[in-house]
Protein backbone atom coordinates (compact mmCIF):
# COMPACT_ATOMS: atom_id res chain seq x y z
CA UNK A 1 0.00 0.00 0.00
CA UNK A 2 1.50 3.33 -1.00
CA UNK A 3 1.21 6.45 1.16
CA UNK A 4 -1.63 8.85 0.50
CA UNK A 5 -0.57 11.98 -1.36
CA UNK A 6 -1.09 15.27 0.48
CA UNK A 7 -4.58 16.62 0.09
CA UNK A 8 -4.90 19.98 -1.62
CA UNK A 9 -5.79 22.56 1.00
CA UNK A 10 -9.27 23.72 0.14
CA UNK A 11 -11.75 25.48 2.35
CA UNK A 12 -15.35 26.55 1.84
CA UNK A 13 -15.55 30.18 0.76
CA UNK A 14 -18.60 30.84 2.89
CA UNK A 15 -19.91 31.39 5.44
CA UNK A 16 -16.92 32.98 7.16
CA UNK A 17 -16.17 31.54 10.57
CA UNK A 18 -16.06 34.93 12.18
CA UNK A 19 -15.54 38.53 11.27
CA UNK A 20 -15.00 39.60 14.88
CA UNK A 21 -11.88 38.81 16.92
CA UNK A 22 -12.20 36.22 19.64
CA UNK A 23 -12.06 38.00 22.96
CA UNK A 24 -9.53 35.55 24.43
CA UNK A 25 -7.09 36.52 21.70
CA UNK A 26 -7.31 40.25 22.33
CA UNK A 27 -4.27 41.55 24.27
CA UNK A 28 -5.21 42.76 27.74
CA UNK A 29 -3.90 46.30 27.11
CA UNK A 30 -5.91 46.58 23.91
CA UNK A 31 -9.02 45.28 25.62
CA UNK A 32 -8.58 47.72 28.52
CA UNK A 33 -8.28 50.55 25.99
CA UNK A 34 -11.46 49.46 24.24
CA UNK A 35 -13.28 49.40 27.56
CA UNK A 36 -11.87 52.78 28.64
CA UNK A 37 -13.18 54.36 25.43
CA UNK A 38 -16.63 53.32 26.63
CA UNK A 39 -16.19 54.56 30.16
CA UNK A 40 -15.67 51.09 31.62
CA UNK A 41 -13.15 50.31 34.40
CA UNK A 42 -10.14 48.00 33.80
CA UNK A 43 -11.68 45.39 36.11
CA UNK A 44 -14.04 44.43 33.29
CA UNK A 45 -11.17 42.60 31.56
CA UNK A 46 -10.90 40.23 34.50
CA UNK A 47 -14.66 39.80 34.68
CA UNK A 48 -14.96 38.79 31.04
CA UNK A 49 -12.02 36.40 31.23
CA UNK A 50 -13.30 34.86 34.45
CA UNK A 51 -16.70 34.26 32.87
CA UNK A 52 -15.09 32.44 29.94
CA UNK A 53 -12.34 30.59 31.78
CA UNK A 54 -13.97 29.76 35.11
CA UNK A 55 -17.72 30.09 34.66
CA UNK A 56 -18.18 28.37 31.26
CA UNK A 57 -19.96 31.32 29.68
CA UNK A 58 -20.43 30.75 25.96
CA UNK A 59 -22.09 34.07 25.12
CA UNK A 60 -21.71 37.64 26.29
CA UNK A 61 -25.38 37.67 27.24
CA UNK A 62 -24.63 34.96 29.84
CA UNK A 63 -22.17 37.31 31.62
CA UNK A 64 -24.80 38.70 33.94
CA UNK A 65 -22.29 40.47 36.19
CA UNK A 66 -21.71 42.94 33.33
CA UNK A 67 -24.05 45.82 32.48
CA UNK A 68 -26.57 44.84 29.83
CA UNK A 69 -25.53 47.67 27.49
CA UNK A 70 -21.88 46.59 27.73
CA UNK A 71 -22.81 43.01 26.92
CA UNK A 72 -24.48 44.23 23.73
CA UNK A 73 -21.42 46.31 22.79
CA UNK A 74 -19.10 43.37 23.44
CA UNK A 75 -21.22 41.12 21.24
CA UNK A 76 -21.04 43.67 18.45
CA UNK A 77 -17.26 44.04 18.61
CA UNK A 78 -15.97 40.61 19.64
CA UNK A 79 -16.77 36.92 19.44
CA UNK A 80 -16.70 34.68 22.49
CA UNK A 81 -14.83 32.15 20.35
CA UNK A 82 -12.92 32.88 17.15
CA UNK A 83 -13.27 29.20 16.21
CA UNK A 84 -16.22 27.12 15.08
CA UNK A 85 -16.77 23.45 15.89
CA UNK A 86 -16.75 21.83 12.46
CA UNK A 87 -17.00 18.25 13.73
CA UNK A 88 -17.48 16.74 17.20
CA UNK A 89 -16.91 13.04 17.73
CA UNK A 90 -17.43 11.17 20.99
CA UNK A 91 -16.19 7.65 21.72
CA UNK A 92 -17.76 5.12 24.07
CA UNK A 93 -14.87 5.58 26.51
CA UNK A 94 -15.68 9.28 26.98
CA UNK A 95 -13.03 10.60 24.61
CA UNK A 96 -14.09 13.66 22.62
CA UNK A 97 -12.41 14.91 19.47
CA UNK A 98 -13.11 18.30 17.93
CA UNK A 99 -12.24 19.61 14.50
CA UNK A 100 -12.18 23.38 14.89
CA UNK A 101 -12.34 25.77 11.96
CA UNK A 102 -10.30 28.89 12.53
CA UNK A 103 -11.19 32.41 11.46
CA UNK A 104 -9.09 31.98 8.29
CA UNK A 105 -10.93 28.71 7.49
CA UNK A 106 -8.01 26.47 8.47
CA UNK A 107 -8.74 23.32 10.44
CA UNK A 108 -7.14 22.04 13.63
CA UNK A 109 -7.92 19.25 16.09
CA UNK A 110 -8.05 18.89 19.85
CA UNK A 111 -9.01 15.98 22.10
CA UNK A 112 -10.48 15.49 25.59
CA UNK A 113 -9.39 12.24 27.23
CA UNK A 114 -11.27 11.18 30.36
CA UNK A 115 -9.87 8.33 32.39
CA UNK A 116 -9.87 7.39 36.08
CA UNK A 117 -10.88 10.81 37.37
CA UNK A 118 -8.56 12.70 35.03
CA UNK A 119 -9.68 15.05 32.29
CA UNK A 120 -6.79 15.67 29.93
CA UNK A 121 -6.84 18.18 27.09
CA UNK A 122 -4.62 17.38 24.11
CA UNK A 123 -4.16 20.56 22.08
CA UNK A 124 -2.58 21.65 18.81
CA UNK A 125 -0.05 24.45 18.37
CA UNK A 126 0.14 24.74 14.58
CA UNK A 127 -2.02 24.26 11.51
CA UNK A 128 -0.37 21.15 10.14
CA UNK A 129 3.21 20.25 11.01
CA UNK A 130 6.57 20.74 9.37
CA UNK A 131 8.43 17.86 11.00
CA UNK A 132 7.37 15.26 8.43
CA UNK A 133 7.16 12.18 10.69
CA UNK A 134 6.27 9.45 8.21
CA UNK A 135 3.51 7.84 10.27
CA UNK A 136 1.62 11.03 11.16
CA UNK A 137 -1.38 12.43 9.30
CA UNK A 138 -0.80 15.94 10.72
CA UNK A 139 2.17 16.68 8.52
CA UNK A 140 0.94 15.34 5.20
CA UNK A 141 0.41 18.91 3.95
CA UNK A 142 3.29 20.43 5.90
CA UNK A 143 2.89 23.38 8.24
CA UNK A 144 0.62 26.30 7.30
CA UNK A 145 1.06 28.63 10.26
CA UNK A 146 1.47 28.90 14.00
CA UNK A 147 -1.60 29.16 16.20
CA UNK A 148 -2.01 32.28 18.29
CA UNK A 149 -2.06 32.06 22.08
CA UNK A 150 -5.79 32.79 21.96
CA UNK A 151 -6.43 29.90 19.56
CA UNK A 152 -4.56 27.54 21.87
CA UNK A 153 -6.52 28.76 24.91
CA UNK A 154 -9.80 28.38 23.02
CA UNK A 155 -9.09 24.68 22.52
CA UNK A 156 -8.65 24.30 26.29
CA UNK A 157 -11.86 26.16 27.04
CA UNK A 158 -13.91 24.24 24.49
CA UNK A 159 -12.63 20.91 25.83
CA UNK A 160 -13.15 21.94 29.46
CA UNK A 161 -16.76 22.79 28.61
CA UNK A 162 -17.25 19.16 27.56
CA UNK A 163 -16.29 17.83 31.01
CA UNK A 164 -19.58 16.80 32.65
CA UNK A 165 -21.15 18.95 35.33
CA UNK A 166 -18.84 21.48 36.88
CA UNK A 167 -15.79 19.31 36.24
CA UNK A 168 -12.48 20.86 35.30
CA UNK A 169 -9.47 19.94 33.22
CA UNK A 170 -6.81 18.25 35.32
CA UNK A 171 -4.00 17.94 32.76
CA UNK A 172 -2.78 19.38 29.47
CA UNK A 173 -0.71 17.48 26.93
CA UNK A 174 0.62 19.56 24.07
CA UNK A 175 0.70 16.66 21.63
CA UNK A 176 -1.79 17.65 18.96
CA UNK A 177 -1.05 19.00 15.52
CA UNK A 178 2.25 20.79 15.09
CA UNK A 179 5.64 20.99 16.78
CA UNK A 180 5.05 22.84 20.08
CA UNK A 181 8.59 24.15 20.44
CA UNK A 182 8.40 25.71 16.97
CA UNK A 183 5.64 27.93 18.39
CA UNK A 184 7.09 28.26 21.89
CA UNK A 185 6.32 31.93 22.58
CA UNK A 186 2.60 31.63 21.82
CA UNK A 187 2.41 28.33 23.68
CA UNK A 188 4.00 29.83 26.79
CA UNK A 189 1.57 32.76 26.69
CA UNK A 190 -1.35 30.31 26.46
CA UNK A 191 -0.03 28.25 29.38
CA UNK A 192 0.15 31.39 31.55
CA UNK A 193 -3.59 31.84 30.96
CA UNK A 194 -4.23 28.13 31.57
CA UNK A 195 -2.35 28.27 34.86
CA UNK A 196 -4.19 31.28 36.27
CA UNK A 197 -5.85 30.15 39.54
CA UNK A 198 -8.81 32.41 38.68
CA UNK A 199 -9.24 30.67 35.36
CA UNK A 200 -8.49 27.08 34.37
CA UNK A 201 -6.04 26.66 37.26
CA UNK A 202 -3.85 23.99 35.67
CA UNK A 203 -0.43 24.03 37.32
CA UNK A 204 2.82 23.55 35.42
CA UNK A 205 3.37 20.08 36.88
CA UNK A 206 0.18 18.97 35.12
CA UNK A 207 1.35 20.16 31.69
CA UNK A 208 3.33 17.96 29.30
CA UNK A 209 5.03 19.55 26.30
CA UNK A 210 5.95 17.13 23.53
CA UNK A 211 8.66 17.77 20.97
CA UNK A 212 10.22 15.90 18.09
CA UNK A 213 13.52 17.16 19.48
CA UNK A 214 14.66 20.75 18.84
CA UNK A 215 17.77 20.99 21.03
CA UNK A 216 18.04 24.79 21.19
CA UNK A 217 14.36 25.17 22.09
CA UNK A 218 14.58 22.39 24.71
CA UNK A 219 17.46 24.29 26.34
CA UNK A 220 15.48 27.52 26.24
CA UNK A 221 12.53 25.80 27.88
CA UNK A 222 14.88 24.44 30.55
CA UNK A 223 16.25 27.90 31.31
CA UNK A 224 12.76 29.19 32.11
CA UNK A 225 12.80 27.07 35.24
CA UNK A 226 9.16 26.06 34.87
CA UNK A 227 7.96 22.69 36.09
CA UNK A 228 6.46 21.59 32.80
CA UNK A 229 7.00 17.96 31.90
CA UNK A 230 9.01 17.29 28.73
CA UNK A 231 8.21 14.43 26.36
CA UNK A 232 10.66 13.79 23.53
CA UNK A 233 9.30 11.93 20.51
CA UNK A 234 12.23 9.60 19.87
CA UNK A 235 10.67 6.75 17.85
CA UNK A 236 14.00 5.02 17.11
CA UNK A 237 17.19 4.09 18.98
CA UNK A 238 19.71 5.00 16.26
CA UNK A 239 20.17 7.88 13.83
CA UNK A 240 19.73 6.01 10.52
CA UNK A 241 16.38 4.55 11.57
CA UNK A 242 15.24 7.76 13.23
CA UNK A 243 16.04 9.82 10.15
CA UNK A 244 13.96 7.38 8.13
CA UNK A 245 11.01 7.89 10.50
CA UNK A 246 11.63 11.54 11.48
CA UNK A 247 13.30 13.28 8.52
CA UNK A 248 14.31 16.37 10.52
CA UNK A 249 16.63 14.14 12.55
CA UNK A 250 19.29 14.62 9.88
CA UNK A 251 19.66 18.21 11.13
CA UNK A 252 19.91 17.32 14.82
CA UNK A 253 20.79 13.71 15.59
CA UNK A 254 19.97 11.72 18.69
CA UNK A 255 23.09 12.73 20.73
CA UNK A 256 22.24 16.46 20.55
CA UNK A 257 18.64 15.78 21.50
CA UNK A 258 19.65 13.64 24.49
CA UNK A 259 22.18 16.26 25.63
CA UNK A 260 19.45 18.93 25.56
CA UNK A 261 17.04 16.65 27.42
CA UNK A 262 19.73 15.96 30.05
CA UNK A 263 20.12 19.73 30.45
CA UNK A 264 16.36 20.03 30.95
CA UNK A 265 16.51 17.44 33.72
CA UNK A 266 19.47 19.15 35.39
CA UNK A 267 17.71 22.52 35.37
CA UNK A 268 14.22 21.42 36.38
CA UNK A 269 14.64 18.10 38.16
CA UNK A 270 11.80 16.79 36.02
CA UNK A 271 12.20 13.30 34.58
CA UNK A 272 12.06 13.27 30.78
CA UNK A 273 9.68 10.93 28.97
CA UNK A 274 10.72 9.44 25.65
CA UNK A 275 7.76 8.77 23.38
CA UNK A 276 8.19 5.84 21.02
CA UNK A 277 5.52 5.15 18.40
CA UNK A 278 5.82 1.43 17.72
CA UNK A 279 5.51 0.57 14.04
CA UNK A 280 5.10 -3.11 13.30
CA UNK A 281 8.15 -4.58 11.57
CA UNK A 282 9.99 -1.26 11.43
CA UNK A 283 11.16 -0.22 14.92
CA UNK A 284 9.76 -2.99 17.13
CA UNK A 285 12.54 -5.60 17.01
CA UNK A 286 14.33 -6.84 20.14
CA UNK A 287 17.59 -5.33 18.87
CA UNK A 288 15.84 -1.95 18.79
CA UNK A 289 14.75 -2.40 22.39
CA UNK A 290 18.30 -3.30 23.42
CA UNK A 291 19.69 -0.26 21.61
CA UNK A 292 17.10 1.96 23.25
CA UNK A 293 17.94 0.58 26.69
CA UNK A 294 21.65 1.25 26.08
CA UNK A 295 20.86 4.77 24.91
CA UNK A 296 18.95 5.61 28.09
CA UNK A 297 21.19 3.77 30.55
CA UNK A 298 22.06 6.00 33.51
CA UNK A 299 19.47 8.64 32.61
CA UNK A 300 16.43 9.63 34.67
CA UNK A 301 14.09 8.70 31.87
CA UNK A 302 10.83 6.93 31.19
CA UNK A 303 9.70 5.36 27.91
CA UNK A 304 6.12 5.66 26.73
CA UNK A 305 5.43 3.04 24.06
CA UNK A 306 2.61 4.02 21.70
CA UNK A 307 1.30 1.27 19.41
CA UNK A 308 0.59 3.04 16.15
CA UNK A 309 -2.98 4.15 15.41
CA UNK A 310 -3.72 3.20 11.83
CA UNK A 311 -4.13 5.98 9.27
CA UNK A 312 -5.86 4.94 6.05
CA UNK A 313 -3.42 4.82 3.18
CA UNK A 314 -0.18 4.93 5.16
CA UNK A 315 1.99 1.82 4.73
CA UNK A 316 2.46 0.97 8.41
CA UNK A 317 0.80 -1.41 10.81
CA UNK A 318 0.35 -1.86 14.51
CA UNK A 319 2.90 -4.14 16.14
CA UNK A 320 1.85 -7.68 16.96
CA UNK A 321 1.03 -8.17 20.63
CA UNK A 322 3.86 -10.66 21.08
CA UNK A 323 6.40 -8.26 19.54
CA UNK A 324 5.18 -5.42 21.72
CA UNK A 325 5.40 -7.60 24.82
CA UNK A 326 8.95 -8.72 23.99
CA UNK A 327 9.98 -5.12 23.34
CA UNK A 328 8.52 -4.01 26.67
CA UNK A 329 10.06 -6.90 28.60
CA UNK A 330 13.49 -6.22 27.11
CA UNK A 331 13.39 -2.63 28.32
CA UNK A 332 12.20 -3.59 31.79
CA UNK A 333 14.87 -6.24 32.20
CA UNK A 334 17.42 -3.55 31.37
CA UNK A 335 16.05 -1.34 34.15
CA UNK A 336 14.23 1.15 31.93
CA UNK A 337 10.87 2.42 33.16
CA UNK A 338 8.30 1.80 30.47
CA UNK A 339 4.57 2.07 29.96
CA UNK A 340 2.39 1.08 27.01
CA UNK A 341 -0.13 3.78 26.25
CA UNK A 342 -3.76 2.70 26.25
CA UNK A 343 -5.77 3.15 23.10
CA UNK A 344 -8.37 5.86 23.62
CA UNK A 345 -11.03 6.96 21.19
CA UNK A 346 -9.91 4.55 18.49
CA UNK A 347 -13.31 4.63 16.77
CA UNK A 348 -13.26 8.43 16.34
CA UNK A 349 -10.25 9.07 14.10
CA UNK A 350 -8.02 9.21 17.16
CA UNK A 351 -4.65 9.46 15.44
CA UNK A 352 -3.46 13.05 15.22
CA UNK A 353 -4.52 14.71 11.99
CA UNK A 354 -7.02 12.05 10.95
CA UNK A 355 -10.21 13.99 11.68
CA UNK A 356 -8.91 17.16 10.03
CA UNK A 357 -7.97 15.13 6.94
CA UNK A 358 -11.33 13.38 6.90
CA UNK A 359 -13.27 16.65 7.07
CA UNK A 360 -11.17 18.17 4.28
CA UNK A 361 -11.60 15.04 2.14
CA UNK A 362 -15.37 15.14 2.60
CA UNK A 363 -15.43 18.78 1.54
CA UNK A 364 -13.38 18.05 -1.57
CA UNK A 365 -15.60 15.08 -2.44
CA UNK A 366 -18.73 17.22 -2.11
CA UNK A 367 -17.17 19.93 -4.27
CA UNK A 368 -16.60 17.59 -7.22
CA UNK A 369 -19.82 15.62 -6.85
CA UNK A 370 -22.28 16.45 -9.69
VOGU-3710 file (C-alpha; in Angstrom, 3 decimals, decimal comma):
1> xxxxxxxxxx> 0,000/0,000/0,000  1,503/3,332/-1,000  1,207/6,451/1,164  -1,629/8,847/0,501  -0,565/11,982/-1,357  -1,087/15,267/0,476  -4,584/16,619/0,094  -4,902/19,975/-1,625  -5,787/22,557/1,002  -9,273/23,716/0,141
11> xxxxxxxxxx> -11,751/25,477/2,354  -15,346/26,547/1,835  -15,546/30,184/0,763  -18,605/30,843/2,886  -19,906/31,388/5,444  -16,923/32,984/7,155  -16,165/31,541/10,571  -16,060/34,932/12,183  -15,542/38,534/11,266  -14,997/39,605/14,881
21> xxxxxxxxxx> -11,880/38,813/16,919  -12,196/36,217/19,645  -12,056/38,004/22,960  -9,525/35,546/24,426  -7,086/36,524/21,696  -7,310/40,255/22,327  -4,266/41,546/24,267  -5,208/42,761/27,738  -3,895/46,296/27,108  -5,906/46,584/23,905
31> xxxxxxxxxx> -9,020/45,276/25,624  -8,584/47,721/28,515  -8,279/50,551/25,988  -11,461/49,462/24,237  -13,284/49,404/27,563  -11,868/52,782/28,642  -13,179/54,362/25,430  -16,631/53,323/26,627  -16,194/54,557/30,160  -15,674/51,086/31,621
41> xxxxxxxxxx> -13,149/50,308/34,396  -10,140/47,997/33,796  -11,683/45,394/36,114  -14,037/44,432/33,286  -11,168/42,595/31,563  -10,903/40,228/34,504  -14,660/39,805/34,684  -14,964/38,794/31,043  -12,022/36,398/31,226  -13,302/34,857/34,452
51> xxxxxxxxxx> -16,702/34,259/32,873  -15,090/32,436/29,936  -12,336/30,593/31,775  -13,970/29,763/35,110  -17,723/30,092/34,659  -18,175/28,369/31,260  -19,964/31,325/29,676  -20,434/30,747/25,961  -22,089/34,065/25,124  -21,711/37,637/26,291
61> xxxxxxxxxx> -25,375/37,675/27,243  -24,627/34,964/29,840  -22,172/37,308/31,616  -24,799/38,700/33,944  -22,294/40,465/36,193  -21,706/42,937/33,334  -24,050/45,821/32,482  -26,570/44,839/29,828  -25,528/47,672/27,494  -21,879/46,594/27,731
71> xxxxxxxxxx> -22,807/43,009/26,919  -24,479/44,227/23,734  -21,424/46,306/22,792  -19,101/43,371/23,444  -21,220/41,117/21,240  -21,043/43,669/18,450  -17,259/44,038/18,607  -15,966/40,612/19,641  -16,772/36,919/19,438  -16,698/34,682/22,492
81> xxxxxxxxxx> -14,831/32,146/20,350  -12,922/32,879/17,153  -13,275/29,202/16,206  -16,225/27,118/15,080  -16,770/23,447/15,894  -16,754/21,827/12,465  -16,999/18,246/13,733  -17,479/16,743/17,198  -16,914/13,042/17,727  -17,426/11,170/20,991
91> xxxxxxxxxx> -16,192/7,652/21,724  -17,757/5,122/24,067  -14,872/5,578/26,508  -15,684/9,283/26,979  -13,033/10,597/24,610  -14,093/13,664/22,616  -12,406/14,908/19,471  -13,114/18,297/17,930  -12,245/19,611/14,503  -12,177/23,383/14,891
101> xxxxxxxxxx> -12,344/25,767/11,964  -10,300/28,888/12,534  -11,186/32,411/11,464  -9,089/31,982/8,291  -10,934/28,714/7,492  -8,007/26,475/8,470  -8,742/23,316/10,435  -7,142/22,036/13,633  -7,917/19,248/16,093  -8,053/18,887/19,855
111> xxxxxxxxxx> -9,014/15,981/22,099  -10,483/15,493/25,587  -9,390/12,240/27,229  -11,268/11,181/30,364  -9,867/8,334/32,393  -9,872/7,388/36,083  -10,879/10,807/37,371  -8,556/12,704/35,032  -9,683/15,045/32,292  -6,790/15,668/29,928
121> xxxxxxxxxx> -6,845/18,183/27,089  -4,623/17,384/24,110  -4,162/20,561/22,081  -2,578/21,648/18,809  -0,047/24,449/18,372  0,140/24,739/14,582  -2,021/24,261/11,513  -0,375/21,149/10,135  3,206/20,248/11,008  6,573/20,743/9,367
131> xxxxxxxxxx> 8,428/17,858/11,000  7,374/15,257/8,430  7,162/12,182/10,687  6,273/9,453/8,205  3,515/7,843/10,270  1,620/11,026/11,161  -1,381/12,432/9,297  -0,804/15,938/10,718  2,175/16,676/8,520  0,938/15,343/5,197
141> xxxxxxxxxx> 0,408/18,911/3,952  3,286/20,432/5,901  2,890/23,381/8,238  0,622/26,300/7,297  1,061/28,633/10,261  1,466/28,896/14,003  -1,599/29,160/16,197  -2,012/32,279/18,294  -2,055/32,059/22,077  -5,793/32,790/21,958
151> xxxxxxxxxx> -6,431/29,901/19,558  -4,557/27,543/21,874  -6,519/28,757/24,910  -9,803/28,380/23,023  -9,086/24,684/22,525  -8,653/24,296/26,286  -11,861/26,157/27,044  -13,912/24,240/24,495  -12,626/20,912/25,832  -13,152/21,938/29,460
161> xxxxxxxxxx> -16,761/22,790/28,606  -17,248/19,156/27,563  -16,285/17,830/31,006  -19,576/16,803/32,650  -21,149/18,953/35,333  -18,839/21,483/36,880  -15,794/19,311/36,243  -12,480/20,858/35,298  -9,465/19,944/33,218  -6,807/18,252/35,315
171> xxxxxxxxxx> -3,999/17,939/32,756  -2,779/19,381/29,473  -0,714/17,476/26,929  0,621/19,558/24,066  0,698/16,658/21,633  -1,789/17,647/18,960  -1,048/18,995/15,520  2,247/20,792/15,087  5,643/20,988/16,784  5,053/22,837/20,080
181> xxxxxxxxxx> 8,592/24,148/20,439  8,399/25,705/16,970  5,644/27,934/18,394  7,090/28,262/21,886  6,318/31,928/22,578  2,601/31,626/21,815  2,412/28,327/23,683  3,995/29,826/26,790  1,566/32,759/26,692  -1,347/30,312/26,459
191> xxxxxxxxxx> -0,027/28,254/29,384  0,149/31,394/31,548  -3,593/31,837/30,962  -4,232/28,134/31,572  -2,354/28,267/34,862  -4,190/31,284/36,272  -5,851/30,149/39,538  -8,810/32,407/38,684  -9,240/30,673/35,355  -8,492/27,084/34,369
201> xxxxxxxxxx> -6,037/26,662/37,259  -3,848/23,986/35,666  -0,433/24,030/37,319  2,822/23,554/35,417  3,371/20,080/36,880  0,178/18,969/35,123  1,351/20,161/31,694  3,328/17,964/29,299  5,027/19,548/26,302  5,947/17,131/23,531
211> xxxxxxxxxx> 8,664/17,774/20,975  10,221/15,898/18,094  13,517/17,157/19,478  14,662/20,747/18,840  17,772/20,990/21,027  18,037/24,792/21,188  14,357/25,166/22,092  14,581/22,387/24,707  17,457/24,287/26,335  15,483/27,524/26,241
221> xxxxxxxxxx> 12,525/25,801/27,882  14,876/24,435/30,555  16,249/27,904/31,309  12,755/29,190/32,107  12,804/27,068/35,242  9,163/26,058/34,875  7,964/22,688/36,086  6,455/21,585/32,802  7,002/17,964/31,899  9,006/17,291/28,732
231> xxxxxxxxxx> 8,209/14,435/26,360  10,663/13,792/23,525  9,300/11,926/20,509  12,232/9,598/19,870  10,670/6,749/17,850  14,005/5,024/17,108  17,189/4,091/18,980  19,712/5,002/16,258  20,174/7,881/13,833  19,732/6,008/10,521
241> xxxxxxxxxx> 16,384/4,549/11,570  15,237/7,758/13,234  16,041/9,820/10,151  13,956/7,383/8,132  11,015/7,894/10,503  11,633/11,540/11,481  13,302/13,279/8,520  14,312/16,374/10,525  16,632/14,144/12,554  19,293/14,625/9,876
251> xxxxxxxxxx> 19,656/18,213/11,130  19,906/17,319/14,817  20,793/13,708/15,586  19,969/11,725/18,695  23,089/12,733/20,731  22,244/16,462/20,549  18,641/15,777/21,503  19,646/13,639/24,493  22,178/16,262/25,630  19,448/18,931/25,562
261> xxxxxxxxxx> 17,039/16,648/27,422  19,726/15,958/30,047  20,121/19,729/30,452  16,362/20,032/30,949  16,509/17,436/33,720  19,474/19,150/35,395  17,707/22,522/35,369  14,225/21,418/36,375  14,637/18,100/38,163  11,799/16,790/36,015
271> xxxxxxxxxx> 12,200/13,299/34,584  12,063/13,267/30,785  9,684/10,933/28,975  10,724/9,444/25,649  7,764/8,771/23,379  8,189/5,837/21,018  5,521/5,149/18,402  5,824/1,429/17,719  5,507/0,567/14,043  5,100/-3,109/13,303
281> xxxxxxxxxx> 8,151/-4,583/11,566  9,991/-1,256/11,427  11,155/-0,224/14,923  9,761/-2,987/17,128  12,544/-5,605/17,014  14,333/-6,841/20,136  17,589/-5,331/18,866  15,843/-1,951/18,786  14,748/-2,400/22,395  18,304/-3,304/23,419
291> xxxxxxxxxx> 19,695/-0,256/21,610  17,099/1,961/23,254  17,945/0,577/26,688  21,647/1,250/26,081  20,859/4,775/24,914  18,947/5,610/28,089  21,188/3,767/30,551  22,056/5,996/33,508  19,468/8,638/32,609  16,430/9,634/34,672
301> xxxxxxxxxx> 14,086/8,698/31,874  10,834/6,928/31,190  9,699/5,355/27,915  6,124/5,656/26,732  5,431/3,045/24,057  2,606/4,020/21,701  1,299/1,271/19,410  0,591/3,040/16,151  -2,979/4,146/15,412  -3,718/3,204/11,826
311> xxxxxxxxxx> -4,132/5,983/9,266  -5,861/4,942/6,049  -3,422/4,820/3,177  -0,179/4,934/5,164  1,990/1,825/4,735  2,457/0,971/8,406  0,803/-1,409/10,812  0,346/-1,863/14,513  2,900/-4,145/16,138  1,851/-7,684/16,959
321> xxxxxxxxxx> 1,030/-8,166/20,629  3,862/-10,658/21,078  6,396/-8,264/19,539  5,181/-5,417/21,724  5,397/-7,597/24,822  8,952/-8,723/23,989  9,981/-5,120/23,337  8,524/-4,010/26,667  10,058/-6,897/28,603  13,486/-6,224/27,107
331> xxxxxxxxxx> 13,395/-2,628/28,316  12,199/-3,590/31,788  14,868/-6,241/32,205  17,420/-3,547/31,372  16,055/-1,339/34,151  14,229/1,151/31,932  10,870/2,421/33,159  8,296/1,797/30,472  4,568/2,074/29,958  2,393/1,080/27,013
341> xxxxxxxxxx> -0,130/3,780/26,248  -3,763/2,696/26,254  -5,769/3,146/23,101  -8,369/5,861/23,622  -11,034/6,961/21,190  -9,912/4,549/18,488  -13,306/4,628/16,772  -13,263/8,427/16,338  -10,250/9,071/14,104  -8,018/9,211/17,158
351> xxxxxxxxxx> -4,646/9,456/15,439  -3,456/13,046/15,216  -4,521/14,713/11,987  -7,023/12,047/10,945  -10,208/13,989/11,679  -8,910/17,156/10,033  -7,971/15,127/6,944  -11,333/13,377/6,905  -13,274/16,645/7,072  -11,166/18,174/4,281
361> xxxxxxxxxx> -11,597/15,045/2,145  -15,374/15,144/2,605  -15,434/18,782/1,538  -13,376/18,054/-1,567  -15,601/15,083/-2,441  -18,734/17,216/-2,113  -17,169/19,931/-4,269  -16,600/17,590/-7,216  -19,823/15,618/-6,851  -22,282/16,454/-9,686
//
